[in-house]
Amino acid sequence: MRNKFLTAARSFVLLLFVLLATSARAGDIDYTKAYHPLINKAEISILEKDYAAALSHYQQAFKAVPTPFARDYYNAAVCAMLLKEKNESLDCLEKLAAKGISIDYLAKQPVFDSLQTTKQWRKFKRKYPKYRQQYEKQVNLDLRADLEELHARDQYFRQAEGGLRVYGDTLRKIEVANTKQFLQWVEQYGYPGESLIGVADTLEQLPRFSIIIQRQTKARNGHDFSKVLAEAVKQGRLSPQAAAYLIEQQVGRSKYGSKAYVKISCSTCEGKNSLDGMNSYLEEKRSEKELLTIDANRKLLGLEPFNDYKKKVLYNTEDRRFKLGYAWSVVNYQVPSKEAAKVMMDNFVVADTK
C-alpha cells in the first residue's frame, strides 16, 4: 500500500514538473520568431497556389506555439478543402468554434459549401454546442463585456445630438478614464487577445475596444501604446498586422505601410475630366531609404516584408476564399472635384500590380 502511495506521489510530482516546465516554455515563446515567419511562408505558398506546402507550413506554426490565431486556422481549413482533406479542414473549424466563431458564420462561407453535405459536417454541427461551452469556459467573458462597455462609453456622447462639438470636454474625460481602466486590465490580465477573451462570432480583425488605443494619438499628446502593443505581439496576444495599424493610427504616419494601397474616385471626373490613375491602385511616393526603414520596422514586429504584404493584399482582391488582407489594407477616397483629385494624387504613384 505504501509503495503504491509513493508511486502515485512521484507520478503526481513528475506531472506537475512537466506542466510547469511546459508553461514556462510557452511564456518564453516569441511569436515574432517562432510563429509569424511560418505563417508568412504559408501565405506565400497560397499565392503560388501550392496549397499542400501552405498547409504544411500552417501545421508547423500551430505546433510551435500554444495558441495559434483564428485567422490562420481559417486559412488552413481552406487549404485543406482545396486539397480535399475534409477531416483536416473540420479539425481547423473545430478549433475556430472553440475560439468563439459561430457555426452560422462558417456555414455562410462558399468555400465550405461542399463540406456541408457530408457526415463530418453533420457531426460537427451536433458537437458545436460542446465547442461553444468550451469557449465560454476557457475565456474571460466578464472582461470581454467590460471592454465592450468601454467602447459603449466612447460612443455614447459621440452619437448624441451635437456630438464632439457639444460634449468635447466630457468625451476627453471619458477617453482619459477609458485609457486608465484599459491599462489597469492589461496590467492585471495581460493584453486582451484571443486566448483571453476569444473572438467575436465572425473573424474580427480588431475588437471594438481598440478604439481606446486609436483615440490616443501623438498629435493630441495621448498615451503611447507602442510598447504595450509590441509586447502583446511577442506574447501571441495580438497579431502584428493589427499592432502595426494601431501604432500608425497613434503616431499619424506610415511606419509599417499598413495602408498598402489607395484608390481615389471622383463622381465629376468622367470623360474629359478624367485623370490618369483614377480608380487605379496607388501607392505612396517613397524613397529607397523610406522603404528600407519600413521593412526594418516590419521585421521587428514580426511582419512579412512590405512587398510580400502588398502581393497578399492584391491577391485577396481576386481570391476571396482566403483571409489575406485587412480592412485598412486598401483605403478608398471619394473626392468632390478634379482639382481635389489632382492635389491628392500628387502624393501617390500608380502601383505595379502585375
Number of C-alpha atoms within 10 A of each C-alpha: 6 7 8 9 10 11 12 12 12 12 12 12 12 12 12 12 12 12 12 12 12 13 12 11 12 15 14 11 17 17 24 21 14 18 24 23 18 21 22 21 18 28 28 20 18 22 19 11 13 15 22 17 18 26 25 17 21 26 17 16 22 19 12 16 19 15 14 21 21 25 17 22 22 21 23 29 28 26 29 22 20 16 15 12 13 21 15 18 23 21 15 21 23 21 18 28 25 25 26 24 24 18 19 11 11 20 14 10 11 11 17 20 12 11 19 14 10 12 10 14 19 13 11 20 16 11 13 17 14 14 21 18 13 15 23 16 11 14 20 16 15 10 15 19 12 15 23 15 15 22 18 13 16 20 15 11 18 17 10 11 10 11 14 15 9 13 14 14 10 12 19 14 11 18 20 16 13 21 19 12 15 20 15 12 16 13 11 9 12 16 23 21 20 21 21 18 22 22 26 17 16 15 18 12 16 19 18 15 20 14 16 18 22 17 19 22 19 15 9 9 9 17 15 15 18 17 10 15 23 21 17 21 25 24 22 25 22 22 26 25 23 19 23 25 21 24 26 21 19 23 18 12 10 17 20 25 22 25 19 25 22 22 19 19 20 19 11 13 17 11 7 7 11 15 16 9 16 19 15 16 21 23 20 18 14 13 9 9 9 13 17 14 14 19 20 16 18 21 18 14 24 24 23 21 17 21 12 14 22 22 17 20 20 20 17 17 11 8 11 13 15 19 17 22 21 17 9 16 21 21 14 14 14 12 17 13 14 19 12 12 20 15 10 13 22 10 12 18 16 19 16 8 11 5
